Amino acid sequence: MTDNSVRTIRPTTCVNARIHLPPSKSYTNRALIAAALAEGTSMLVNPSVSDDSEFLIASLREFGISINRRKNGLEVVGSGGQLNIPSKELFVGNAGTAMRFLTTLAGLAHGEITLTGDEQMKRRPINELLDALRAAGIKCSSSNGCPPVKIHGGNFVGGRIDVVGSTSSQFVSSLLLSAPYAKRPVTLHVKGGISSMPYVHMSLHVMRSFGAAIDTDDLTMFHVHNDQRYIGHEFRIEADASAATYFLAAAAITNGHVVITNLSVESLQSDVRFISILGDMGCTIVKHNDSIELHGGTLRGIDIDMNEMPDCVPTLAVVAAFAEGPTIIQNIAHLQHKETNRLTALATELTKLGTKVEASDDGLVIHPQPMKGTTIETYNDHRMAMSFAVAGLKVEGIRIQNPMCVAKSFPGFWEEFKKIESKE
């Protein structure tokens, strides 16, 4: 790699590696919100050091939260729900969880707060969350339904709140995470179903571990008590299941072998189920108590609903390009609202490789064809960079533009990826 803006992938004949994953940014960011609001001090053990988590930490400090780095993690001195007004506009880059979670949290502070991000963030919709906050008593505005967002906080009344959950589960999680601090108990009614439901389960897990009380009705109605608030405690962050998918996929397409040394199949993270998808496609899976092992095999196309695993779709799409027969990926309309429009981006880049792709508003059909090397545009999207790097293990001449965009979730990705490339 001679140009820091482009990384050429070195093909290999057969992946054989042991991979240690980074911590989950999804768990880290949820735990940061709960710890920031809690009464007392929390220790978040093994937190993510991703760009997304760093943006959230910087913003929480602006609310007056003391967050200190210790040998075994982050020490967070909770506010008990009493937040300062930031002295400046809060910038969160393209960190979707930070933007969504902070939007509701800002409603607890007495004053005006502005949240903004990079140019991609300014195209990501947030109006459905703002509509829900207005119903909860919070004054808020945006110029076009996307950030920047202005919040006039201090009057999070609570009560019945309706929210659309089909665009992003983060809207639901955002409201839930701050709901114990509303003036009245919150009854959150989700309209239109929830995309990526397992991420809401993750939020509920964090909330309950910090002491909140939540009752659920058919997972469309959530009752959050406001007399049981968060208590600071030690919370251990588990490994990032999404990060595992790239290395599992690498073994799958090269008929290789990989062991993920620090991830359990019992994880609440939805993306741990990606290994079962690869099993359905022809790989052999061995599950241990604290690790997962995959042996590649002859891959076959599948027909699958990926609504609950949107972050795995880029990896699955790349694996599908090496399978025998077409793969149909359905119910993924919400991928249009990620770091980029991933439906369009995946179709475009797979086509450049030589794969035939049919794209619709809510799905992809991938027809494997002989592939050729090309330069992959990542659209500053970490998952595009990491998933298409996997294709380069089999196809000569694949180059990844803007490779360091992986820092959004996995700063050490390329160091770990070197383990599975051919040696220089």
The 8 nearest C-alpha neighbors of each residue, nearest first, counted from 0:
[[1, 6, 2, 7, 3, 5, 8, 4],
 [0, 2, 3, 6, 5, 4, 7, 398],
 [3, 1, 4, 5, 0, 6, 7, 400],
 [2, 4, 5, 1, 6, 0, 401, 402],
 [3, 5, 401, 2, 400, 402, 6, 403],
 [6, 4, 400, 399, 2, 3, 401, 402],
 [7, 5, 399, 0, 398, 402, 8, 400],
 [6, 8, 398, 397, 0, 399, 9, 5],
 [9, 7, 391, 397, 398, 10, 6, 388],
 [8, 10, 420, 421, 392, 7, 11, 391],
 [11, 9, 392, 393, 391, 421, 420, 395],
 [10, 12, 421, 392, 420, 13, 9, 393],
 [11, 13, 253, 14, 10, 393, 421, 392],
 [12, 14, 255, 253, 11, 254, 15, 250],
 [15, 13, 255, 250, 419, 256, 253, 16],
 [16, 14, 256, 257, 255, 13, 419, 250],
 [17, 15, 257, 18, 14, 258, 419, 418],
 [16, 18, 258, 257, 259, 260, 19, 15],
 [19, 17, 259, 260, 258, 20, 16, 415],
 [18, 20, 260, 261, 259, 21, 17, 415],
 [21, 19, 238, 18, 239, 261, 22, 242],
 [20, 22, 238, 239, 23, 19, 409, 47],
 [23, 21, 238, 47, 239, 237, 46, 236],
 [24, 22, 239, 238, 25, 26, 47, 237],
 [23, 25, 27, 47, 26, 28, 22, 52],
 [26, 24, 23, 28, 27, 29, 96, 239],
 [25, 27, 29, 23, 24, 28, 30, 236],
 [28, 26, 24, 30, 25, 29, 46, 47],
 [27, 29, 31, 30, 25, 26, 24, 52],
 [30, 28, 26, 32, 31, 27, 202, 25],
 [29, 31, 33, 27, 28, 32, 34, 26],
 [32, 30, 28, 34, 29, 33, 35, 27],
 [33, 31, 35, 29, 30, 34, 36, 28],
 [34, 32, 30, 36, 35, 31, 37, 29],
 [33, 35, 37, 31, 36, 32, 77, 41],
 [34, 36, 77, 32, 33, 37, 31, 78],
 [37, 35, 80, 79, 78, 33, 77, 34],
 [38, 36, 229, 77, 230, 79, 34, 231],
 [37, 39, 79, 230, 77, 231, 229, 78],
 [40, 38, 231, 77, 37, 76, 230, 41],
 [39, 41, 76, 231, 77, 75, 232, 42],
 [42, 40, 231, 232, 75, 233, 74, 34],
 [41, 43, 233, 74, 73, 44, 234, 75],
 [44, 42, 234, 73, 72, 235, 233, 46],
 [43, 45, 72, 235, 71, 46, 236, 42],
 [44, 46, 72, 236, 71, 235, 22, 43],
 [47, 45, 27, 44, 236, 22, 72, 43],
 [46, 48, 22, 24, 49, 23, 27, 52],
 [47, 49, 52, 53, 46, 50, 410, 24],
 [50, 48, 408, 51, 52, 407, 47, 406],
 [49, 51, 407, 53, 52, 406, 54, 408],
 [52, 50, 94, 54, 49, 53, 407, 55],
 [51, 53, 55, 49, 54, 50, 28, 56],
 [52, 54, 50, 56, 55, 51, 57, 49],
 [55, 53, 91, 57, 51, 52, 56, 50],
 [54, 56, 52, 58, 97, 53, 57, 59],
 [55, 57, 53, 59, 58, 54, 52, 60],
 [58, 56, 54, 60, 55, 59, 53, 61],
 [57, 59, 61, 55, 60, 56, 89, 54],
 [60, 58, 62, 56, 61, 57, 64, 55],
 [59, 61, 64, 63, 57, 62, 58, 65],
 [60, 62, 85, 58, 59, 63, 57, 64],
 [63, 61, 83, 59, 60, 85, 82, 64],
 [64, 62, 60, 61, 83, 82, 65, 59],
 [65, 63, 60, 59, 62, 35, 66, 76],
 [64, 66, 76, 75, 60, 63, 67, 77],
 [67, 65, 75, 74, 64, 76, 73, 68],
 [68, 66, 74, 73, 69, 65, 75, 76],
 [69, 67, 73, 72, 74, 66, 70, 71],
 [70, 68, 72, 71, 73, 67, 74, 42],
 [69, 71, 72, 68, 73, 44, 45, 74],
 [72, 70, 69, 44, 45, 73, 43, 68],
 [73, 71, 44, 69, 45, 43, 70, 68],
 [74, 72, 68, 43, 42, 67, 69, 75],
 [73, 75, 42, 67, 66, 41, 68, 43],
 [74, 76, 66, 41, 40, 65, 77, 73],
 [77, 75, 40, 65, 39, 64, 41, 66],
 [76, 78, 35, 37, 39, 38, 36, 40],
 [77, 79, 80, 36, 81, 35, 37, 38],
 [80, 78, 38, 37, 36, 81, 77, 39],
 [79, 81, 36, 78, 82, 180, 37, 107],
 [82, 80, 78, 79, 83, 108, 36, 107],
 [83, 81, 108, 62, 80, 63, 78, 84],
 [82, 84, 62, 63, 85, 108, 81, 61],
 [83, 85, 62, 110, 108, 86, 82, 109],
 [86, 84, 61, 62, 87, 83, 112, 88],
 [85, 87, 84, 88, 61, 62, 112, 83],
 [88, 86, 85, 89, 113, 112, 61, 84],
 [87, 89, 113, 114, 90, 112, 86, 115],
 [88, 90, 114, 115, 58, 113, 87, 91],
 [91, 89, 115, 116, 92, 114, 88, 54],
 [92, 90, 116, 54, 94, 93, 115, 98],
 [93, 91, 116, 117, 94, 90, 120, 54],
 [92, 94, 120, 117, 116, 95, 91, 119],
 [95, 93, 51, 97, 92, 96, 91, 98],
 [94, 96, 98, 97, 93, 99, 120, 338],
 [95, 97, 99, 98, 94, 100, 169, 28],
 [98, 96, 55, 100, 94, 95, 99, 101],
 [99, 97, 95, 101, 96, 100, 102, 94],
 [98, 100, 96, 102, 101, 97, 173, 95],
 [101, 99, 173, 97, 102, 98, 96, 103],
 [102, 100, 104, 98, 103, 99, 105, 97],
 [103, 101, 99, 105, 100, 104, 98, 106],
 [102, 104, 106, 105, 101, 100, 173, 174],
 [103, 105, 101, 106, 102, 107, 177, 100],
 [106, 104, 107, 103, 102, 108, 101, 152],
 [105, 107, 152, 103, 104, 108, 153, 155],
 [106, 108, 153, 105, 152, 104, 155, 109],
 [109, 107, 153, 152, 82, 105, 106, 110],
 [110, 108, 153, 152, 107, 84, 111, 151],
 [109, 111, 152, 151, 108, 84, 112, 153],
 [112, 110, 151, 150, 152, 149, 113, 109],
 [111, 113, 150, 149, 151, 110, 114, 105],
 [114, 112, 149, 88, 148, 89, 150, 115],
 [115, 113, 89, 148, 147, 88, 90, 149],
 [114, 116, 147, 90, 146, 89, 91, 148],
 [117, 115, 92, 91, 90, 120, 93, 121],
 [116, 118, 92, 120, 119, 93, 121, 115],
 [117, 119, 121, 120, 116, 122, 93, 92],
 [120, 118, 121, 122, 117, 93, 338, 123],
 [121, 119, 93, 123, 117, 122, 116, 118],
 [120, 122, 146, 118, 119, 145, 123, 117],
 [121, 123, 120, 119, 145, 124, 118, 146],
 [122, 124, 120, 145, 121, 336, 125, 119],
 [125, 123, 145, 144, 126, 122, 336, 146],
 [124, 126, 145, 128, 127, 144, 129, 123],
 [125, 127, 144, 129, 128, 124, 130, 145],
 [128, 126, 130, 129, 125, 163, 131, 162],
 [127, 129, 131, 126, 130, 170, 125, 132],
 [128, 130, 126, 132, 131, 127, 133, 139],
 [131, 129, 127, 133, 128, 132, 126, 134],
 [130, 132, 128, 134, 129, 162, 133, 161],
 [133, 131, 135, 129, 134, 137, 130, 128],
 [132, 134, 137, 136, 130, 135, 131, 138],
 [133, 135, 131, 132, 136, 160, 130, 137],
 [136, 134, 132, 157, 133, 156, 137, 155],
 [135, 137, 133, 156, 155, 134, 154, 132],
 [138, 136, 133, 132, 154, 155, 135, 152],
 [139, 137, 151, 133, 150, 136, 152, 140],
 [140, 138, 150, 149, 151, 137, 129, 133],
 [139, 141, 149, 148, 150, 142, 138, 129],
 [142, 140, 148, 144, 143, 147, 146, 145],
 [141, 143, 144, 140, 145, 147, 146, 148],
 [142, 144, 145, 141, 146, 126, 124, 147],
 [143, 145, 126, 141, 124, 125, 142, 146],
 [144, 146, 124, 125, 143, 121, 123, 122],
 [147, 145, 121, 148, 115, 141, 120, 144],
 [146, 148, 115, 114, 141, 145, 121, 113],
 [147, 149, 141, 146, 114, 113, 140, 115],
 [150, 148, 113, 140, 139, 112, 141, 114],
 [149, 151, 139, 112, 111, 152, 138, 106],
 [152, 150, 111, 138, 110, 139, 137, 112],
 [153, 151, 106, 109, 108, 110, 107, 150],
 [152, 154, 109, 107, 108, 106, 155, 110],
 [153, 155, 156, 137, 136, 152, 107, 106],
 [154, 156, 181, 136, 137, 157, 135, 106],
 [157, 155, 182, 136, 135, 154, 181, 183],
 [156, 158, 185, 135, 183, 181, 155, 182],
 [157, 159, 185, 184, 186, 183, 160, 156],
 [158, 160, 186, 185, 187, 157, 161, 188],
 [161, 159, 187, 131, 188, 134, 135, 186],
 [160, 162, 188, 131, 189, 187, 159, 190],
 [161, 163, 189, 131, 190, 164, 188, 160],
 [162, 164, 190, 189, 165, 191, 127, 161],
 [165, 163, 193, 168, 192, 166, 167, 189],
 [164, 166, 194, 193, 192, 167, 191, 163],
 [167, 165, 333, 164, 194, 168, 163, 336],
 [168, 166, 169, 165, 164, 170, 194, 333],
 [167, 169, 171, 170, 194, 164, 195, 193],
 [170, 168, 172, 167, 171, 173, 99, 96],
 [169, 171, 173, 168, 128, 172, 167, 99],
 [170, 172, 168, 169, 174, 173, 175, 164],
 [173, 171, 169, 175, 174, 170, 199, 176],
 [174, 172, 100, 170, 176, 171, 175, 169],
 [175, 173, 171, 172, 176, 177, 178, 103],
 [174, 176, 172, 178, 173, 177, 171, 223],
 [175, 177, 173, 174, 178, 172, 206, 33],
 [178, 176, 175, 179, 174, 104, 180, 103],
 [177, 179, 175, 180, 181, 176, 174, 185],
 [180, 178, 225, 228, 177, 181, 224, 223],
 [181, 179, 178, 177, 225, 80, 182, 228],
 [180, 182, 157, 155, 178, 183, 156, 179],
 [183, 181, 156, 157, 155, 180, 184, 225],
 [182, 184, 157, 181, 158, 156, 185, 225],
 [185, 183, 224, 225, 158, 223, 157, 181],
 [186, 184, 158, 157, 223, 222, 159, 187],
 [185, 187, 222, 159, 221, 158, 160, 223],
 [186, 188, 160, 221, 220, 161, 185, 159],
 [189, 187, 220, 161, 219, 160, 162, 186],
 [190, 188, 219, 162, 163, 164, 161, 220],
 [191, 189, 163, 192, 162, 164, 188, 161],
 [190, 192, 165, 163, 164, 189, 193, 162],
 [193, 191, 165, 164, 190, 189, 194, 219],
 [194, 192, 164, 165, 196, 168, 195, 191],
 [193, 195, 165, 168, 196, 306, 167, 307],
 [194, 196, 307, 197, 168, 306, 198, 308],
 [195, 197, 199, 198, 194, 193, 307, 168],
 [198, 196, 200, 199, 269, 195, 201, 307],
 [197, 199, 201, 200, 196, 195, 202, 168],
 [198, 200, 202, 201, 196, 197, 172, 203],
 [201, 199, 197, 203, 198, 202, 204, 196],
 [200, 202, 198, 204, 199, 203, 197, 205],
 [203, 201, 199, 205, 204, 200, 172, 206],
 [202, 204, 206, 200, 201, 205, 207, 199],
 [203, 205, 201, 207, 202, 206, 208, 200],
 [206, 204, 208, 202, 203, 207, 30, 201],
 [207, 205, 203, 209, 211, 208, 204, 202],
 [208, 206, 211, 210, 209, 204, 205, 203],
 [207, 209, 205, 210, 206, 204, 211, 234],
 [208, 210, 229, 207, 206, 230, 211, 205],
 [211, 209, 207, 229, 208, 230, 228, 206],
 [212, 210, 207, 228, 227, 206, 229, 209],
 [211, 213, 224, 223, 227, 207, 210, 214],
 [214, 212, 223, 222, 224, 211, 215, 221],
 [213, 215, 222, 221, 223, 212, 216, 220],
 [214, 216, 221, 220, 218, 222, 217, 213],
 [215, 217, 220, 218, 219, 221, 214, 222],
 [216, 218, 219, 215, 220, 221, 214, 189],
 [219, 217, 216, 220, 215, 221, 189, 193],
 [218, 220, 189, 217, 188, 216, 221, 192],
 [221, 219, 188, 216, 187, 218, 215, 189],
 [220, 222, 215, 187, 186, 214, 223, 216],
 [223, 221, 186, 214, 213, 185, 215, 187],
 [224, 222, 213, 185, 184, 212, 179, 221],
 [223, 225, 184, 212, 226, 179, 227, 213],
 [224, 226, 179, 184, 227, 180, 183, 181],
 [225, 227, 224, 228, 179, 184, 212, 180],
 [228, 226, 211, 225, 212, 224, 210, 179],
 [227, 229, 211, 179, 226, 210, 225, 230],
 [228, 230, 37, 209, 210, 211, 38, 231],
 [231, 229, 37, 38, 209, 210, 39, 232],
 [230, 232, 41, 40, 39, 37, 38, 34],
 [231, 233, 41, 42, 234, 230, 40, 209],
 [234, 232, 42, 41, 43, 235, 44, 231],
 [235, 233, 43, 44, 42, 232, 236, 41],
 [234, 236, 44, 43, 237, 45, 233, 46],
 [237, 235, 45, 46, 44, 22, 26, 27],
 [236, 238, 22, 23, 235, 239, 26, 262],
 [237, 239, 22, 23, 21, 20, 262, 240],
 [240, 238, 23, 22, 242, 241, 21, 20],
 [239, 241, 243, 271, 242, 270, 238, 268],
 [242, 240, 243, 270, 239, 244, 311, 310],
 [241, 243, 240, 239, 244, 245, 20, 409],
 [244, 242, 240, 241, 245, 246, 247, 20],
 [243, 245, 247, 242, 246, 241, 248, 273],
 [246, 244, 248, 247, 243, 386, 249, 242],
 [247, 245, 249, 248, 244, 243, 250, 257],
 [246, 248, 244, 250, 249, 245, 243, 251],
 [247, 249, 251, 245, 246, 250, 244, 252],
 [250, 248, 246, 251, 247, 389, 252, 245],
 [249, 251, 255, 256, 253, 14, 247, 248],
 [250, 252, 295, 248, 254, 249, 253, 247],
 [251, 253, 249, 254, 250, 248, 318, 321],
 [254, 252, 13, 255, 250, 251, 14, 249],
 [255, 253, 295, 296, 251, 252, 250, 13],
 [256, 254, 250, 14, 13, 295, 253, 15],
 [255, 257, 294, 15, 250, 293, 14, 295],
 [258, 256, 16, 293, 15, 17, 292, 250],
 [257, 259, 292, 17, 291, 260, 18, 16],
 [260, 258, 18, 291, 290, 261, 17, 19],
 [259, 261, 290, 19, 258, 18, 262, 17],
 [262, 260, 290, 289, 259, 19, 238, 20],
 [263, 261, 290, 289, 238, 260, 259, 291],
 [264, 262, 289, 265, 290, 266, 288, 291],
 [263, 265, 266, 271, 262, 286, 291, 272],
 [266, 264, 263, 267, 271, 288, 262, 268],
 [265, 267, 268, 264, 263, 271, 262, 269],
 [268, 266, 269, 201, 265, 197, 200, 271],
 [269, 267, 266, 270, 271, 240, 197, 201],
 [268, 270, 271, 197, 272, 308, 267, 307],
 [269, 271, 272, 273, 240, 241, 268, 308],
 [270, 272, 240, 273, 269, 268, 264, 274],
 [273, 271, 270, 274, 275, 269, 276, 264],
 [274, 272, 276, 275, 271, 270, 277, 244],
 [273, 275, 277, 272, 276, 278, 271, 247],
 [274, 276, 278, 272, 277, 273, 279, 284],
 [277, 275, 279, 273, 278, 274, 280, 272],
 [276, 278, 280, 274, 279, 275, 282, 281],
 [277, 279, 282, 275, 276, 281, 280, 283],
 [278, 280, 276, 277, 281, 275, 282, 301],
 [279, 281, 277, 299, 298, 278, 282, 276],
 [282, 280, 298, 278, 296, 279, 297, 299],
 [281, 283, 278, 295, 296, 277, 294, 280],
 [282, 284, 294, 293, 278, 295, 281, 285],
 [285, 283, 293, 292, 278, 286, 282, 294],
 [284, 286, 292, 291, 293, 287, 283, 294],
 [287, 285, 291, 292, 284, 290, 288, 264],
 [286, 288, 290, 289, 291, 285, 263, 292],
 [289, 287, 290, 263, 286, 264, 291, 265],
 [290, 288, 263, 262, 287, 261, 260, 291],
 [289, 291, 260, 262, 287, 261, 263, 259],
 [292, 290, 286, 259, 258, 287, 285, 262],
 [291, 293, 258, 285, 257, 284, 259, 286],
 [292, 294, 284, 257, 256, 283, 285, 295],
 [295, 293, 256, 283, 255, 282, 284, 296],
 [296, 294, 254, 251, 282, 255, 250, 256],
 [295, 297, 282, 254, 281, 298, 251, 294],
 [298, 296, 281, 299, 295, 282, 254, 322],
 [297, 299, 322, 281, 280, 296, 323, 300],
 [300, 298, 323, 322, 280, 324, 281, 301],
 [299, 301, 326, 324, 325, 322, 323, 319],
 [302, 300, 326, 303, 327, 299, 280, 325],
 [301, 303, 327, 326, 328, 300, 304, 329],
 [302, 304, 328, 329, 305, 301, 327, 326],
 [303, 305, 329, 330, 306, 328, 302, 331],
 [306, 304, 308, 307, 309, 329, 303, 330],
 [307, 305, 331, 330, 308, 304, 195, 309],
 [306, 308, 195, 305, 196, 309, 194, 197],
 [309, 307, 305, 311, 310, 306, 270, 269],
 [310, 308, 311, 312, 306, 305, 307, 334],
 [309, 311, 312, 308, 241, 313, 382, 270],
 [312, 310, 309, 314, 308, 313, 315, 270],
 [311, 313, 315, 309, 314, 310, 316, 305],
 [314, 312, 316, 315, 311, 386, 317, 383],
 [315, 313, 386, 317, 311, 312, 316, 318],
 [314, 316, 312, 318, 317, 313, 319, 311],
 [317, 315, 319, 313, 314, 318, 312, 320],
 [316, 318, 314, 320, 319, 315, 313, 390],
 [317, 319, 315, 320, 316, 321, 314, 248],
 [320, 318, 316, 322, 321, 317, 315, 326],
 [319, 321, 367, 317, 318, 322, 354, 316],
 [322, 320, 319, 318, 367, 252, 323, 298],
 [323, 321, 298, 299, 319, 300, 320, 324],
 [322, 324, 299, 300, 298, 321, 325, 367],
 [323, 325, 300, 299, 322, 366, 367, 326],
 [326, 324, 366, 300, 365, 327, 367, 364],
 [325, 327, 300, 301, 365, 364, 302, 319],
 [326, 328, 364, 302, 363, 303, 301, 329],
 [329, 327, 363, 303, 362, 304, 302, 364],
 [328, 330, 362, 304, 331, 303, 305, 361],
 [331, 329, 361, 306, 304, 332, 362, 305],
 [332, 330, 361, 306, 333, 362, 334, 329],
 [331, 333, 361, 334, 360, 330, 335, 362],
 [334, 332, 335, 331, 166, 336, 167, 165],
 [335, 333, 336, 341, 332, 337, 331, 342],
 [334, 336, 340, 333, 341, 337, 342, 332],
 [337, 335, 334, 333, 340, 123, 339, 338],
 [336, 338, 339, 334, 335, 340, 341, 123],
 [339, 337, 380, 119, 336, 93, 340, 120],
 [338, 340, 337, 341, 380, 378, 336, 335],
 [341, 339, 335, 342, 343, 336, 337, 344],
 [340, 342, 344, 334, 343, 339, 335, 345],
 [343, 341, 345, 344, 340, 335, 334, 346],
 [342, 344, 346, 341, 345, 340, 347, 358],
 [343, 345, 341, 347, 346, 342, 340, 348],
 [346, 344, 348, 347, 342, 343, 341, 349],
 [345, 347, 343, 349, 344, 348, 356, 350],
 [348, 346, 344, 350, 345, 349, 343, 351],
 [347, 349, 351, 350, 345, 346, 344, 375],
 [350, 348, 352, 351, 346, 354, 347, 345],
 [349, 351, 354, 353, 347, 352, 348, 355],
 [352, 350, 348, 349, 353, 347, 373, 354],
 [353, 351, 349, 370, 350, 371, 354, 373],
 [354, 352, 370, 350, 351, 368, 369, 371],
 [355, 353, 368, 350, 367, 349, 352, 356],
 [354, 356, 366, 350, 365, 367, 353, 368],
 [357, 355, 365, 364, 346, 366, 354, 358],
 [356, 358, 364, 363, 365, 359, 355, 346],
 [359, 357, 363, 362, 356, 346, 364, 360],
 [360, 358, 362, 361, 363, 357, 342, 332],
 [359, 361, 332, 362, 358, 342, 331, 335],
 [362, 360, 332, 331, 330, 359, 329, 363],
 [361, 363, 329, 359, 328, 331, 330, 358],
 [362, 364, 358, 328, 357, 327, 365, 359],
 [363, 365, 327, 357, 326, 356, 328, 358],
 [364, 366, 356, 326, 325, 355, 367, 363],
 [365, 367, 325, 355, 356, 354, 368, 324],
 [368, 366, 320, 354, 321, 365, 355, 325],
 [367, 369, 354, 370, 353, 366, 355, 320],
 [370, 368, 353, 371, 367, 354, 352, 321],
 [371, 369, 353, 352, 368, 354, 394, 372],
 [370, 372, 352, 353, 394, 373, 369, 395],
 [373, 371, 396, 397, 395, 394, 352, 370],
 [372, 374, 397, 396, 375, 352, 398, 371],
 [373, 375, 398, 397, 399, 376, 400, 372],
 [376, 374, 399, 398, 400, 377, 373, 348],
 [375, 377, 400, 378, 374, 399, 348, 401],
 [376, 378, 379, 383, 384, 380, 400, 375],
 [379, 377, 380, 376, 339, 383, 344, 338],
 [380, 378, 377, 404, 381, 401, 338, 339],
 [381, 379, 378, 383, 377, 382, 338, 404],
 [380, 382, 405, 404, 384, 383, 385, 407],
 [383, 381, 385, 384, 380, 386, 313, 405],
 [382, 384, 377, 386, 380, 381, 385, 387],
 [385, 383, 381, 382, 377, 387, 386, 388],
 [386, 384, 388, 382, 383, 387, 381, 245],
 [385, 387, 314, 388, 383, 389, 384, 382],
 [386, 388, 390, 389, 384, 385, 383, 317],
 [387, 389, 385, 391, 386, 390, 384, 8],
 [388, 390, 387, 391, 386, 392, 249, 245],
 [391, 389, 387, 392, 388, 393, 394, 317],
 [392, 390, 394, 397, 388, 8, 393, 389],
 [391, 393, 10, 11, 390, 389, 394, 9],
 [394, 392, 391, 10, 390, 395, 11, 253],
 [395, 393, 391, 392, 372, 390, 371, 396],
 [394, 396, 372, 397, 10, 391, 393, 371],
 [397, 395, 372, 373, 398, 394, 7, 391],
 [398, 396, 372, 373, 391, 374, 8, 395],
 [397, 399, 7, 374, 6, 375, 8, 5],
 [400, 398, 6, 375, 5, 402, 374, 384],
 [399, 401, 5, 402, 376, 4, 375, 377],
 [400, 402, 4, 403, 5, 404, 399, 379],
 [403, 401, 404, 400, 399, 6, 5, 384],
 [402, 404, 405, 401, 406, 410, 4, 381],
 [403, 405, 381, 406, 402, 379, 401, 407],
 [406, 404, 381, 403, 407, 409, 410, 408],
 [407, 405, 410, 409, 404, 408, 50, 49],
 [406, 408, 50, 405, 49, 51, 404, 409],
 [407, 409, 49, 406, 405, 410, 50, 24],
 [410, 408, 406, 412, 411, 405, 49, 407],
 [411, 409, 406, 412, 405, 49, 408, 407],
 [412, 410, 414, 409, 413, 415, 406, 21],
 [413, 411, 415, 409, 414, 410, 416, 405],
 [412, 414, 416, 415, 411, 417, 410, 405],
 [415, 413, 417, 416, 411, 412, 418, 410],
 [414, 416, 412, 413, 417, 418, 411, 18],
 [415, 417, 413, 418, 414, 419, 412, 420],
 [416, 418, 420, 419, 415, 414, 413, 421],
 [419, 417, 416, 415, 420, 16, 414, 421],
 [418, 420, 417, 14, 416, 16, 421, 15],
 [421, 419, 417, 9, 11, 418, 10, 422],
 [420, 422, 11, 9, 10, 423, 419, 12],
 [423, 421, 420, 9, 417, 11, 418, 419],
 [422, 421, 9, 420, 417, 10, 0, 8]]
